[in-house]
Amino acid sequence: MKNLLKGFILTVAFMSANSNYAQDHKKVQVKALEEASEIPAYRLINNPDGTCSFEKGSIPSLKHMNTASFWYSNKTEAWEKNAHPAPRKQYVITVKGKIKFKVSDGSTFIIEPGVVLLAEDIKGKGHSWDMVDSDVWERLYIPITDNSDDLFQAEKK
């Protein structure tokens, strides 16, 4: 009985030490991911003359974003394909589809799953878009709360 109790205590001590090691190791892994991981992104912005342009960059991974709600859409209306400003500052996360966005000077970029769009061109002429290779665009709209950092990091030129 004494040996059984001793074995049990050693097992619990080993499991506890192993658990602490695993937790510490997991914390190091998460911290490394936070520092190293970035998600590709494009940001639509207003220009002083009322036109729209874009920046290429990224959003850091595993950072909390200041948002209050979100909704999912798989419908598109004709007006959405014409030039229009964003109705609010928001993240647009493509779940399915490939979309070609066009800004005022005719420049374009492609958004597809894995690339975040920050729509911040809330004034002026805005942007337009077309679906590429499909007639489906499934996406999440996630409004950015007022006066919050969008976490966008522009690509160094």
C-alpha positions in Angstrom: 0.0 0.0 0.0 2.8 2.3 0.9 4.5 1.7 -2.5 1.2 2.3 -4.3 0.7 5.6 -2.5 4.4 6.6 -3.3 3.8 5.7 -7.0 0.6 7.7 -7.1 2.3 10.8 -5.6 5.2 10.5 -8.1 2.7 10.2 -11.0 0.8 13.2 -9.9 4.0 15.2 -9.4 5.2 14.2 -12.9 1.9 15.0 -14.5 1.8 18.4 -12.8 5.4 19.2 -13.9 4.6 18.0 -17.4 1.4 20.1 -17.5 3.3 23.3 -16.3 5.9 22.6 -19.1 3.1 22.2 -21.7 1.4 25.4 -20.6 4.6 27.4 -20.6 5.5 25.9 -24.0 2.1 26.8 -25.4 2.5 30.4 -24.1 5.8 30.7 -25.9 4.2 29.3 -29.1 1.3 31.8 -28.9 3.6 34.7 -28.2 5.8 33.8 -31.2 2.7 33.5 -33.4 1.5 36.9 -32.2 4.8 38.5 -33.0 5.4 36.8 -36.4 2.0 36.2 -38.0 0.3 38.7 -40.2 -2.8 38.4 -42.4 -2.6 40.0 -45.8 -4.9 43.0 -46.1 -6.0 45.9 -48.4 -7.4 49.1 -47.1 -9.7 51.4 -49.1 -9.1 55.0 -48.2 -10.5 58.5 -49.1 -8.3 61.1 -50.8 -8.7 64.8 -50.1 -10.1 65.4 -53.6 -13.0 62.9 -53.0 -11.5 60.0 -54.9 -10.7 56.6 -53.5 -7.4 54.7 -53.4 -6.0 51.6 -51.6 -3.1 50.5 -49.6 -1.6 47.1 -49.4 -0.5 45.8 -46.0 -1.5 43.4 -43.2 -3.4 42.9 -40.0 -1.5 41.3 -37.1 -2.7 37.8 -36.1 -4.3 37.1 -32.7 -5.0 40.7 -31.9 -8.3 41.6 -30.4 -10.3 44.0 -32.6 -12.8 46.6 -31.4 -16.0 45.4 -33.0 -19.5 45.1 -31.7 -21.3 43.0 -34.3 -21.0 41.2 -37.6 -23.3 39.7 -40.2 -22.9 37.3 -43.1 -24.0 37.9 -46.7 -24.1 35.9 -49.8 -26.3 38.2 -51.8 -25.3 41.1 -54.1 -27.5 43.8 -55.6 -26.7 45.6 -58.9 -25.9 49.0 -57.2 -23.1 47.3 -55.2 -21.1 46.7 -58.3 -21.2 50.4 -59.3 -18.9 52.9 -57.7 -20.0 53.6 -54.1 -18.4 54.6 -50.8 -18.4 52.1 -47.8 -21.4 52.6 -45.6 -19.2 52.5 -42.5 -15.6 51.6 -41.6 -15.6 47.8 -41.6 -13.6 44.6 -42.1 -14.9 42.6 -45.0 -13.9 38.9 -44.7 -14.3 36.8 -47.8 -15.4 33.3 -47.1 -16.0 32.2 -50.7 -15.3 33.9 -54.0 -12.7 36.1 -55.6 -13.4 39.8 -56.0 -11.6 42.4 -58.1 -11.8 45.9 -56.6 -11.3 49.0 -58.6 -10.6 52.5 -57.2 -10.9 56.0 -58.7 -7.6 56.0 -60.8 -8.5 52.6 -62.3 -6.1 50.6 -60.1 -7.3 47.2 -59.0 -6.6 44.5 -56.5 -8.0 41.0 -55.7 -9.6 39.9 -52.5 -10.1 36.2 -51.9 -10.3 34.0 -48.8 -7.3 34.6 -46.6 -7.1 38.3 -47.5 -8.8 41.0 -45.3 -10.5 44.1 -46.8 -10.7 47.2 -44.7 -13.4 49.4 -46.2 -12.7 52.9 -44.9 -13.6 55.0 -48.0 -16.8 56.3 -46.4 -17.0 59.6 -48.4 -16.7 60.6 -52.0 -16.9 58.4 -55.1 -15.9 55.2 -53.5 -14.9 51.9 -55.1 -16.4 49.3 -57.4 -16.0 45.6 -57.7 -16.6 42.6 -59.9 -16.6 38.8 -59.2 -13.8 36.9 -60.8 -14.3 33.3 -62.0 -17.6 32.9 -60.2 -20.9 34.4 -59.4 -20.7 33.8 -55.7 -19.3 36.1 -53.0 -19.9 35.0 -49.4 -18.5 37.4 -46.8 -18.7 38.6 -43.3 -19.1 42.3 -42.5 -17.5 43.4 -39.2 -17.9 47.1 -38.4 -15.1 48.8 -36.6 -16.3 50.7 -33.5 -15.9 54.4 -33.5 -12.5 55.8 -32.7 -10.9 52.4 -32.7 -7.6 51.4 -34.3 -8.1 49.2 -37.4 -4.8 47.5 -36.7 -3.8 47.9 -40.4 -0.1 48.0 -41.1 0.8 49.5 -44.5 3.4 47.6 -46.5 6.8 49.4 -46.4 7.6 50.9 -49.8 
